[in-house]
Amino acid sequence: MSSVIFSDYIHFTTDEVTKVAGYPTCSNLKNCRKELAALFSTVDCTIPEAKTHGHAFLTYTDLQWLAKVNIAALVAAPTLPGDLI
């Protein structure tokens, strides 16, 4: 079990992320982005533009983020966010 723990409140397992043996293909990278976005979406985010997607915005390019349903603005990631919770 691969577990990532950011604090007492933010943790998840990376077992859901598909492992790739050898060199990753473009398809592998796209799949990885989707899987990581699903994990990051479980971490609450107080930035209003993230809406209910948690921290999934970290895995997308600006164009990919804006193409999502009900998303009309980019999320400006804070440069000095402070505590994680």
Buried (B, 14 or more C-beta within 10 A) or exposed (E): EEEEEEEEEBEBEEEEBEEEEEEEEEEBEEBBBEBBBBBBBEBEBEBEBBBEBBBBBBBBEEEEBEEBEEBEEEBEEEEEEEEEE
